[in-house]
């Protein structure tokens, strides 16, 4: 029998769905979920980015807490999309289409430790795996003085005092500073300046929705601690074989990591930070075969809606399963487009297995089980929901396609009718007033199209925010 005939007749044993039908539904979902960027949209993205970076420059000037020459990590997708490992249950309910039509996450270092040439040792004695406390004894007296009001103190046996950087206090300070700066910026609006539609603090995340032209752009901004190098607790992981070996250098993968303001279930929320390898994940994402990445996008749409209540499992867990699968499966297999249906069903099976066994190892620190804290009744409830989806994946894919189609329709309506308070002439005026930026808009459109999900590092000079000092991976602009 020919290969074509064999693949056409292939049927999923559990659901009896034809794999060819599931494959077509995945393609349909990807088509509707795809976001297009024309020149106007690229310029609106650029305008929103400049507004946010200008705002952060003013935050730095407010009380000089943030580093003067800072380096941000800009990620495509919000915290809700699982681009970083944060606590979803604290986030507000924003919907793509009605609340925003583009979303980004911006990691803003409050502190930087960039002078280490050896594995970074963290104080994990009081923390769950993949979490750490951070003592300001690692920093100079000037830095300690700046951040003392965002610390919790502890008396040591030798009579000295230790100051632990508090993620909750830092997040509260950051939201207060952003609120003050945005209030000042809105009192003196300039032509073409984005309008702040919403500003919210959701746990330790500051969320801003900007209306610029005909776009609504969500920024989830997270204050973090930035490290250069690699944590000692993840050194063993480097000794293993990985799917990205030979495709990107080890230096690209282990260039740095973060502490994000998120605690473990039983940890001290006001002291405990979570290790994040977002910079490494951006690099490794380039090595995931496109067919597998498309299956992941479709699977994520199913899992996010299905497992949203209770909010115990999120997109980051599914991203973790994708990385493990890339290590486990041959790259030639994952690169075949005709296997996309099998990829999606396999990811559902993987997630179901993790729920039933209440185990989901962190990719970088496998001894950290990200499902260990979940109650048995919660995992059983979510497993039952997922089993229903696995029994009829085609039906749930059709539902996801309808949601994607509806969101696309709303986005098209927004393009033709800008948000209230932002007249069309404002966007048009901005474009004509800055006609020299047309080339930048075209270039930015090309970068967004060709580099989905890549990091954008920004070197901000608060005294001159007009110059674009940003980098997409190793490209400078």
Secondary structure, 3 states (H helix, E strand, C coil): CCHHHHHHHCECCCCCCEHHHHHHHHHHHHHHHCCCCCHHHHHHHHHHHHHHHHHHHHHHHHHCCCCCCEEEEEEECCHHHCCCCCCHHHCCCCCECCCECEEEEEEEEEEEECCCCCCECCECCCCCCCEEECEHHHCCHHHHHHHHHHEEEEECCCCCEEEEECHHHHHHHHHHHHHHHHHHHHHCCCCCCCEEEEEEEECCEEEEEEEECCEEEEEEEEEEEEEECCEHHHHHHHCCCCCCECCECHHHHCCEEEEECCCCCCCCCCCCEEEECHHHHHHHHCCCCHHHHHHHHHHHHHHHHHCCCCCCCCHHHHHHHHHHHHHHCCHHHHCCHHHHHHHHHHHHHHHHHHHHHCCCECCCCCCCECCCCCCHHHHHHHHHHHHHHHHCHHHHHHHHHHHHHHHHHHHHHHHHCCCCCCCHHHHHHHHHHCHHHHHHHHHHHHHHHHCCCCCEEEEECCCCCCCCCEEECCEEC
